[in-house]
Amino acid sequence: DVQLVESGGGSVQPGGSLRLSCAISGDVDTDSCMAWFRKVPEKEREAVAALDSDGSPMYADSVKGRFSISKDNTKNILYLQMTSMLPEDTAMYYCAAAIGTSCSGGWWLRHMDEYNYWGQGTQVTVS
């Protein structure tokens, strides 16, 4: 089975930086879409960034230019580097995997309910 475990959350001042990690274990198809989402209570879950199997990164407009998604394939860890952080970045952040699926064509944004695996989340607070 696949397990995703996030870490790296915490508190940071506006303008600061954090790096989130998502440790991936289990059989994740190389042709999979890996993504980060965030959720604030009483609001809809929001897609943040995704990484396609060919290494192509994709970002929500709200984080473009500030966040960077990457993956260390030797360690099987997905990262989300967050810089120039804003109070509105405060949320619980989750990584997710869509097995055997490409992120492209906006799929990663429109099909949040079709991700196969989710982590437990890590809290990020910007204040």
Residue, then its C-alpha position, 0 to 999 in steps of 0.5 A: d500500500v502507499q503511504l504519504v507522510e507530511s512534515g515541515g509545517g510550523s509558524v512563520q512570519p509574513g515574508g518568511s519561508l518554509r519547506l514541506s516534505c512528503a515522504i512517499s512509501g509503497d508502490v507509486d507508479t512512475d506515471s503518477c501525478m503528485a500534488w500539494f493541497r491546503k485546507v482552511p476550516e470552513k473553506e473549500r480545499e484548494a489545490v496548490a501545486a503539482l508535479d507531473s511524472d515528466g518533472s513538469p511543475m504546475y501551480a495555482d495562481s495564488v502561489k505562482g512565483r512564491f512556491s516551488i514543488s520538486k521531488d527527490n527520486t532517490k529519497n522518494i520525497l516530494y517537497l514544497q518550498m514556500t517563500s514570501m509567505l502571506p497570512e493567507d497561506t495559513a492552512m493545513y497542507y496535504c500531499a496527494a498521489a493520483i496513481g497512473t494519472s498525468c497532471s496535465g491539462g488542468w487535471w490536477l486542479r479539476h479532479m481533486d476527488e480522484y487522488n488515490y492517496w492522501g497524507q495526514g497533513t501538516q499545519v502551516t501558520v503565517s502571522 
